[in-house]
Amino acid sequence: MRYLKLLILISTLVTGGGCAAAQSSSLACKQEALNASQKLLAFYRDNDDRITIDNKVTPLAKIKNPANTKQLFDVLETWGYIYKGRYRMRLIFSSDCTLMGEEILEYASL
């Protein structure tokens, strides 16, 4: 019985049980995310004139500010396209819509 309790405790800690559910990001910075996506993809692909950005913006789970873990950043995901290329972009914003970080990944099967 003692080992069963220990096993339950360990599995709870490993899986994050007992922690508050992740907060979803706000769409307050949607327009900023679309503008930043256009700039990011243009920079990444040398201002290719075939760039299009999907208007759909998906809010993801908030992340902690690494410099102050009491602060949370919104993470918004957008998709961009160039000819046959597809790019996932995640943009990180502070509560006042200041762009704090960005990530771009070409969506491809190699």
DSSP file with accessible surface (Angstrom, degrees, kcal/mol):
  #  RESIDUE AA STRUCTURE BP1 BP2  ACC     N-H-->O    O-->H-N    N-H-->O    O-->H-N    TCO  KAPPA ALPHA  PHI   PSI    X-CA   Y-CA   Z-CA
    1    1 A M     >        0   0  162      0, 0.0     4,-2.1     0, 0.0     5,-0.2   0.000 360.0 360.0 360.0 -39.6    0.0    0.0    0.0
    2    2 A R  H  >  +     0   0  188      1,-0.2     4,-2.0     2,-0.2     5,-0.1   0.900 360.0  48.9 -61.4 -40.3    2.9    2.4    0.8
    3    3 A Y  H  > S+     0   0  167      2,-0.2     4,-2.7     1,-0.2    -1,-0.2   0.870 107.5  54.9 -69.2 -34.5    4.4    1.8   -2.6
    4    4 A L  H  > S+     0   0   94      2,-0.2     4,-2.5     1,-0.2    -2,-0.2   0.931 108.7  47.8 -63.8 -43.5    1.0    2.4   -4.3
    5    5 A K  H  X S+     0   0  140     -4,-2.1     4,-2.4     1,-0.2    -2,-0.2   0.910 112.7  49.2 -63.2 -41.2    0.7    5.8   -2.6
    6    6 A L  H  X S+     0   0   91     -4,-2.0     4,-2.6     2,-0.2    -2,-0.2   0.922 110.5  50.4 -64.1 -43.1    4.3    6.7   -3.6
    7    7 A L  H  X S+     0   0  112     -4,-2.7     4,-2.6     2,-0.2     5,-0.2   0.918 111.1  48.6 -62.3 -42.1    3.6    5.7   -7.2
    8    8 A I  H  X S+     0   0   91     -4,-2.5     4,-2.3     2,-0.2    -2,-0.2   0.927 111.5  50.2 -64.8 -42.5    0.4    7.8   -7.3
    9    9 A L  H  X S+     0   0   97     -4,-2.4     4,-2.2     2,-0.2    -2,-0.2   0.940 112.3  46.8 -61.9 -45.8    2.3   10.8   -5.8
   10   10 A I  H  X S+     0   0   85     -4,-2.6     4,-2.6     1,-0.2     5,-0.2   0.935 112.7  48.6 -64.0 -44.6    5.2   10.5   -8.4
   11   11 A S  H  X S+     0   0   56     -4,-2.6     4,-2.3     1,-0.2     6,-0.3   0.884 110.2  52.5 -66.2 -33.1    2.8   10.1  -11.3
   12   12 A T  H  X>S+     0   0   54     -4,-2.3     5,-1.9    -5,-0.2     4,-0.7   0.929 112.2  44.9 -66.4 -42.2    0.8   13.2  -10.1
   13   13 A L  H  <5S+     0   0  124     -4,-2.2     3,-0.4     3,-0.2    -2,-0.2   0.906 114.3  48.7 -68.2 -41.3    4.0   15.3   -9.9
   14   14 A V  H  <5S+     0   0  116     -4,-2.6    -2,-0.2     1,-0.2    -1,-0.2   0.911 114.8  43.5 -67.1 -42.0    5.3   14.1  -13.3
   15   15 A T  H  <5S-     0   0  112     -4,-2.3    -1,-0.2    -5,-0.2    -2,-0.2   0.530 113.4-114.9 -84.2  -4.4    2.0   14.7  -15.2
   16   16 A G  T ><5 +     0   0   32     -4,-0.7     3,-1.8    -3,-0.4    -3,-0.2   0.674  52.5 170.0  82.9  15.5    1.4   18.0  -13.5
   17   17 A G  T 3 < +     0   0   36     -5,-1.9    -1,-0.2    -6,-0.3     3,-0.1  -0.270  63.0  31.1 -59.2 146.2   -1.7   17.0  -11.7
   18   18 A G  T 3  S+     0   0   91      1,-0.3    -1,-0.2     0, 0.0     2,-0.2   0.321  93.1 118.5  87.7 -10.8   -2.9   19.4   -9.1
   19   19 A C  S <  S-     0   0   96     -3,-1.8    -1,-0.3     1,-0.1     3,-0.1  -0.568  75.1 -96.4 -85.3 154.2   -1.6   22.4  -11.1
   20   20 A A        -     0   0   97     -2,-0.2    -1,-0.1     1,-0.1     3,-0.1  -0.365  48.7 -97.1 -65.5 146.6   -3.9   25.1  -12.4
   21   21 A A        -     0   0   93      1,-0.1    -1,-0.1    -3,-0.1     2,-0.1  -0.323  48.2 -92.3 -64.1 149.0   -5.0   24.6  -16.0
   22   22 A A        -     0   0   83      1,-0.1     2,-0.3    -3,-0.1    -1,-0.1  -0.361  40.9-122.9 -64.0 138.1   -3.1   26.5  -18.6
   23   23 A Q        -     0   0  115     39,-0.1    39,-3.1    -3,-0.1     2,-0.2  -0.666  21.7-125.0 -83.3 136.9   -4.6   29.9  -19.5
   24   24 A S  B     -A   61   0A  81     -2,-0.3    37,-0.2    37,-0.2    36,-0.1  -0.552  29.4-109.0 -79.7 145.1   -5.5   30.5  -23.1
   25   25 A S        -     0   0    7     35,-2.4     2,-0.2    50,-0.3    -1,-0.1  -0.320  31.3-112.4 -70.8 156.5   -4.1   33.6  -24.7
   26   26 A S        -     0   0   53      1,-0.1     3,-0.5    -2,-0.0    34,-0.1  -0.574   7.3-139.1 -86.0 152.6   -6.2   36.6  -25.6
   27   27 A L  S >  S+     0   0   83     -2,-0.2     3,-1.9     1,-0.2     4,-0.2   0.232  74.6 110.1 -93.4  14.3   -6.9   37.7  -29.1
   28   28 A A  T 3  S+     0   0   75      1,-0.3     3,-0.3     2,-0.1    -1,-0.2   0.806  80.1  47.0 -59.1 -28.5   -6.5   41.4  -28.2
   29   29 A a  T 3> S+     0   0    1     -3,-0.5     4,-2.4     1,-0.2    -1,-0.3   0.073  75.8 120.5-101.7  24.5   -3.3   41.5  -30.2
   30   30 A K  H <> S+     0   0   90     -3,-1.9     4,-2.2     1,-0.2    -1,-0.2   0.918  75.5  46.1 -57.0 -49.6   -4.7   39.7  -33.3
   31   31 A Q  H  > S+     0   0  112     -3,-0.3     4,-2.4    -4,-0.2    -1,-0.2   0.912 112.3  51.1 -64.2 -38.8   -4.0   42.6  -35.7
   32   32 A E  H  > S+     0   0   81      1,-0.2     4,-2.8     2,-0.2    -1,-0.2   0.889 108.9  52.8 -63.1 -37.4   -0.5   43.0  -34.4
   33   33 A A  H  X S+     0   0    0     -4,-2.4     4,-2.3     2,-0.2    -2,-0.2   0.913 109.3  48.1 -65.2 -42.2    0.1   39.3  -34.9
   34   34 A L  H  X S+     0   0   16     -4,-2.2     4,-1.9     2,-0.2    -2,-0.2   0.928 114.2  46.3 -64.9 -42.9   -1.1   39.5  -38.5
   35   35 A N  H  X S+     0   0   83     -4,-2.4     4,-2.0     1,-0.2    -2,-0.2   0.928 114.1  47.4 -64.7 -44.6    1.2   42.5  -39.2
   36   36 A A  H  X S+     0   0   12     -4,-2.8     4,-2.9     1,-0.2    -1,-0.2   0.870 108.7  55.7 -66.4 -34.1    4.2   40.9  -37.5
   37   37 A S  H  X S+     0   0    0     -4,-2.3     4,-2.6     2,-0.2     5,-0.3   0.913 106.5  50.1 -62.9 -44.0    3.6   37.6  -39.4
   38   38 A Q  H  X S+     0   0   86     -4,-1.9     4,-2.1     1,-0.2    -1,-0.2   0.939 114.4  44.2 -59.7 -46.8    3.8   39.4  -42.7
   39   39 A K  H  X S+     0   0  154     -4,-2.0     4,-2.5     2,-0.2    -2,-0.2   0.900 113.2  51.0 -65.4 -42.0    7.0   41.1  -41.7
   40   40 A L  H  X S+     0   0   16     -4,-2.9     4,-2.8     2,-0.2    -2,-0.2   0.942 112.8  44.1 -63.6 -46.8    8.5   37.9  -40.2
   41   41 A L  H  X S+     0   0    0     -4,-2.6     4,-2.3     2,-0.2     7,-0.3   0.901 112.8  52.3 -67.8 -37.1    7.8   35.8  -43.3
   42   42 A A  H  <>S+     0   0   14     -4,-2.1     5,-3.8    -5,-0.3     6,-0.3   0.928 113.4  44.5 -62.8 -43.0    9.1   38.6  -45.6
   43   43 A F  H ><5S+     0   0  167     -4,-2.5     3,-1.1     3,-0.2    -2,-0.2   0.937 114.0  49.8 -64.6 -45.3   12.3   38.8  -43.6
   44   44 A Y  H 3<5S+     0   0  100     -4,-2.8    -2,-0.2     1,-0.3    -1,-0.2   0.843 119.3  36.4 -64.7 -35.5   12.7   35.0  -43.5
   45   45 A R  T ><5S-     0   0  105     -4,-2.3     3,-0.8    -5,-0.2    -1,-0.3  -0.058 116.0-102.9-114.2  33.3   12.2   34.5  -47.2
   46   46 A D  T < 5S-     0   0  147     -3,-1.1    -3,-0.2     1,-0.2    -4,-0.1   0.875  73.9 -58.8  52.4  47.9   13.9   37.7  -48.6
   47   47 A N  T 3 <S-     0   0  127     -5,-3.8    -1,-0.2     1,-0.2    -5,-0.1   0.827  72.3-169.9  55.5  38.6   10.8   39.7  -49.4
   48   48 A D    X   -     0   0   38     -3,-0.8     3,-1.0    -6,-0.3    -1,-0.2  -0.370  19.8-140.4 -57.7 131.7    9.3   37.2  -51.7
   49   49 A D  T 3  S+     0   0  151      1,-0.2    -1,-0.2    -2,-0.1    -2,-0.0   0.489  92.7  70.6 -80.3   1.7    6.3   38.9  -53.4
   50   50 A R  T 3   +     0   0  122      2,-0.0    33,-0.6    32,-0.0    -1,-0.2   0.308  69.1 132.0 -97.9  11.1    4.1   35.8  -53.3
   51   51 A I  E <   +B   82   0B  19     -3,-1.0     2,-0.3    31,-0.2    31,-0.2  -0.409  29.0 176.3 -69.2 133.1    3.6   35.9  -49.5
   52   52 A T  E     -B   81   0B  79     29,-2.3    29,-3.0    -2,-0.1     2,-0.5  -0.990  15.8-151.9-132.8 144.8    0.1   35.5  -48.1
   53   53 A I  E     -B   80   0B  28     -2,-0.3    27,-0.2    27,-0.2     2,-0.2  -0.964  20.4-123.7-117.2 129.4   -0.9   35.4  -44.5
   54   54 A D        -     0   0   63     25,-2.7    25,-0.3    -2,-0.5    -2,-0.0  -0.490  14.4-138.0 -67.9 137.8   -4.0   33.5  -43.3
   55   55 A N  S    S+     0   0  119     -2,-0.2     2,-0.4    23,-0.1    -1,-0.1   0.636  75.2 102.3 -73.7 -13.3   -6.4   35.8  -41.4
   56   56 A K        -     0   0  140     23,-0.1     2,-0.5   -22,-0.0    23,-0.4  -0.592  53.2-170.9 -75.7 126.8   -7.1   33.1  -38.8
   57   57 A V        -     0   0   12     -2,-0.4    21,-0.2    21,-0.1   -27,-0.1  -0.985   7.0-155.4-119.7 125.9   -5.2   33.6  -35.6
   58   58 A T  E     -C   77   0B  40     19,-2.6    19,-2.9    -2,-0.5     2,-0.4  -0.895  10.0-139.3-106.0 122.5   -5.2   30.9  -33.0
   59   59 A P  E     -C   76   0B  39      0, 0.0    17,-0.2     0, 0.0     2,-0.2  -0.643  24.2-168.6 -78.2 131.3   -4.6   31.7  -29.3
   60   60 A L        -     0   0   44     15,-2.9   -35,-2.4    -2,-0.4    15,-0.5  -0.506  38.2 -60.9-106.4-178.5   -2.4   29.2  -27.6
   61   61 A A  B     -A   24   0A  51    -37,-0.2   -37,-0.2    -2,-0.2    -1,-0.2  -0.362  60.0-109.0 -64.4 140.8   -1.6   28.7  -23.9
   62   62 A K        -     0   0   59    -39,-3.1     2,-0.3    12,-0.1    12,-0.2  -0.316  32.5-146.6 -64.4 154.0    0.1   31.6  -22.2
   63   63 A I  E     -F   73   0C  73     10,-2.0    10,-3.5   -41,-0.1     2,-0.2  -0.902  17.5-105.4-122.0 156.5    3.7   31.3  -21.3
   64   64 A K  E     -F   72   0C 135     -2,-0.3     8,-0.2     8,-0.2     5,-0.2  -0.533  33.0-111.9 -79.1 144.3    5.6   32.7  -18.4
   65   65 A N  E >   -F   68   0C  21      6,-2.6     3,-0.9     3,-0.6     6,-0.2  -0.630  23.0-143.8 -69.3 121.2    8.0   35.6  -18.8
   66   66 A P  T 3  S+     0   0  120      0, 0.0     3,-0.3     0, 0.0    -1,-0.2   0.804  99.6  50.9 -62.2 -24.3   11.5   34.0  -18.2
   67   67 A A  T 3  S+     0   0   96      1,-0.3     2,-0.2     2,-0.0    -2,-0.0   0.704 128.6  17.0 -84.8 -20.6   12.6   37.3  -16.5
   68   68 A N  E X   -F   65   0C  66     -3,-0.9     3,-2.4     3,-0.2    -3,-0.6  -0.730  65.5-164.3-153.5  96.9    9.6   37.4  -14.2
   69   69 A T  E 3  S+     0   0C  90      1,-0.3    -2,-0.0    -3,-0.3    -1,-0.0   0.570  86.6  69.1 -67.0  -6.1    7.6   34.3  -13.8
   70   70 A K  E 3  S+     0   0C 193     -6,-0.1     2,-0.3    -5,-0.1    -1,-0.3   0.633  91.2  75.5 -81.7 -14.1    4.7   36.2  -12.3
   71   71 A Q  E <  S-     0   0C  95     -3,-2.4    -6,-2.6    -6,-0.2     2,-0.4  -0.778  70.3-153.3 -99.3 144.6    4.1   37.7  -15.7
   72   72 A L  E     -F   64   0C  64     -2,-0.3     2,-0.4    -8,-0.2    23,-0.2  -0.902   1.5-149.2-118.0 145.2    2.4   35.9  -18.6
   73   73 A F  E     -F   63   0C  18    -10,-3.5   -10,-2.0    -2,-0.4     2,-0.3  -0.879  18.1-123.8-108.6 145.1    2.8   36.4  -22.3
   74   74 A D  E     - D   0  93B  11     19,-2.5    19,-2.7    -2,-0.4     2,-0.5  -0.665  20.5-154.3 -82.9 142.4    0.1   35.7  -24.9
   75   75 A V  E     - D   0  92B  13    -15,-0.5   -15,-2.9    -2,-0.3     2,-0.4  -0.983  11.7-174.5-121.4 120.7    1.1   33.3  -27.7
   76   76 A L  E     -CD  59  91B   0     15,-2.7    15,-3.0    -2,-0.5     2,-0.4  -0.958  10.6-150.2-118.5 134.6   -0.7   33.7  -31.0
   77   77 A E  E     +CD  58  90B  23    -19,-2.9   -19,-2.6    -2,-0.4     2,-0.3  -0.877  18.9 171.0-108.8 133.4   -0.3   31.3  -34.0
   78   78 A T  E     - D   0  89B   0     11,-2.9    11,-3.0    -2,-0.4     2,-0.4  -0.888  22.0-135.6-130.7 165.6   -0.7   32.3  -37.6
   79   79 A W  E     - D   0  88B  36    -23,-0.4   -25,-2.7   -25,-0.3     2,-0.3  -0.968  17.1-171.6-125.4 139.9    0.0   30.6  -40.9
   80   80 A G  E     -BD  53  87B   0      7,-2.6     7,-2.9    -2,-0.4     2,-0.4  -0.902   5.4-155.0-127.7 160.0    1.7   32.0  -44.0
   81   81 A Y  E     -BD  52  86B  65    -29,-3.0   -29,-2.3    -2,-0.3     2,-0.4  -0.984  13.6-176.0-137.8 143.3    2.2   30.8  -47.5
   82   82 A I  E >  S-BD  51  85B   9      3,-1.9     3,-3.4    -2,-0.4     2,-0.2  -0.933  71.0 -57.2-137.3 112.7    4.6   31.3  -50.4
   83   83 A Y  T 3  S-     0   0  166    -33,-0.6   -31,-0.0    -2,-0.4    -1,-0.0  -0.311 125.8 -15.3  52.5-109.0    3.8   29.5  -53.6
   84   84 A K  T 3  S+     0   0  171     -2,-0.2    -1,-0.3    -3,-0.1     2,-0.2   0.454 115.9 105.0-100.5  -0.2    3.6   25.9  -52.3
   85   85 A G  E <   -D   82   0B  15     -3,-3.4    -3,-1.9    23,-0.0     2,-0.4  -0.588  52.6-160.4 -84.1 143.3    5.4   26.5  -49.0
   86   86 A R  E     -D   81   0B  91     21,-0.4    21,-3.2    -2,-0.2     2,-0.4  -0.984   6.8-168.7-124.6 134.5    3.5   26.6  -45.7
   87   87 A Y  E     -DE  80 106B   7     -7,-2.9    -7,-2.6    -2,-0.4     2,-0.5  -0.982  12.3-150.7-131.1 128.0    4.9   28.3  -42.6
   88   88 A R  E     -DE  79 105B  47     17,-2.7    17,-2.1    -2,-0.4     2,-0.4  -0.839  19.0-170.5 -94.9 130.5    3.7   28.2  -39.0
   89   89 A M  E     -DE  78 104B   0    -11,-3.0   -11,-2.9    -2,-0.5     2,-0.5  -0.979  10.5-166.6-125.5 134.8    4.4   31.3  -37.0
   90   90 A R  E     -DE  77 103B  75     13,-2.1    13,-2.0    -2,-0.4     2,-0.4  -0.987   9.4-164.7-120.0 126.0    4.0   31.8  -33.3
   91   91 A L  E     -DE  76 102B   0    -15,-3.0   -15,-2.7    -2,-0.5     2,-0.5  -0.919   7.2-149.3-116.8 136.3    4.2   35.3  -31.9
   92   92 A I  E     -DE  75 101B  39      9,-2.8     8,-3.5    -2,-0.4     9,-1.4  -0.918  19.0-176.9-111.9 124.7    4.6   36.2  -28.3
   93   93 A F  E     -DE  74  99B   3    -19,-2.7   -19,-2.5    -2,-0.5     6,-0.2  -0.930  22.4-132.0-124.3 146.4    3.1   39.4  -26.9
   94   94 A S    >   -     0   0   18      4,-2.2     3,-2.0    -2,-0.4   -21,-0.1  -0.320  49.1 -89.1 -78.9 175.5    3.1   41.2  -23.6
   95   95 A S  T 3  S+     0   0  114      1,-0.3    -1,-0.1   -23,-0.2   -22,-0.1   0.746 129.3  53.8 -63.5 -22.0   -0.3   42.4  -22.2
   96   96 A D  T 3  S-     0   0  111      2,-0.1    -1,-0.3   -67,-0.0     3,-0.1   0.172 122.5-103.7 -98.2  18.8    0.1   45.8  -24.1
   97   97 A a    <   +     0   0   28     -3,-2.0     2,-0.5     1,-0.3    -2,-0.1   0.711  67.7 153.9  68.0  24.8    0.7   44.0  -27.4
   98   98 A T        -     0   0   66      1,-0.0    -4,-2.2     2,-0.0     2,-0.4  -0.730  50.8-117.9 -79.6 128.6    4.4   44.6  -27.5
   99   99 A L  E     +E   93   0B  69     -2,-0.5    -6,-0.2    -6,-0.2     3,-0.1  -0.553  40.1 170.6 -70.6 119.6    6.0   41.9  -29.6
  100  100 A M  E     -     0   0B 100     -8,-3.5     2,-0.3    -2,-0.4    -7,-0.2   0.627  59.5 -10.6-105.7 -21.1    8.4   40.0  -27.3
  101  101 A G  E     -E   92   0B  23     -9,-1.4    -9,-2.8     2,-0.0    -1,-0.3  -0.981  53.8-155.7-171.2 163.4    9.3   37.0  -29.4
  102  102 A E  E     -E   91   0B  98     -2,-0.3     2,-0.4   -11,-0.2   -11,-0.2  -0.994   1.0-165.7-151.2 152.0    8.6   35.1  -32.6
  103  103 A E  E     -E   90   0B  90    -13,-2.0   -13,-2.1    -2,-0.3     2,-0.4  -0.997   5.1-171.3-139.2 138.3    9.1   31.6  -34.0
  104  104 A I  E     +E   89   0B  39     -2,-0.4     2,-0.4   -15,-0.2   -15,-0.2  -0.995   4.6 178.6-133.6 139.0    8.8   30.4  -37.6
  105  105 A L  E     -E   88   0B  83    -17,-2.1   -17,-2.7    -2,-0.4     2,-0.4  -0.980  28.1-129.7-141.5 125.5    8.8   26.9  -38.9
  106  106 A E  E     -E   87   0B  83     -2,-0.4     2,-1.0   -19,-0.2   -19,-0.2  -0.638  25.4-135.8 -73.4 127.8    8.5   25.6  -42.4
  107  107 A Y        +     0   0  132    -21,-3.2   -21,-0.4    -2,-0.4     2,-0.3  -0.755  50.7 136.2 -89.9  98.4    5.8   23.0  -42.4
  108  108 A A        -     0   0   62     -2,-1.0     2,-0.6   -23,-0.1   -23,-0.0  -0.999  52.9-132.6-147.6 148.2    7.2   20.2  -44.5
  109  109 A S              0   0  124     -2,-0.3    -2,-0.0     0, 0.0     0, 0.0  -0.909 360.0 360.0-101.1 118.9    7.6   16.5  -44.6
  110  110 A L              0   0  208     -2,-0.6    -2,-0.0     0, 0.0     0, 0.0  -0.656 360.0 360.0 -97.8 360.0   11.2   15.6  -45.4
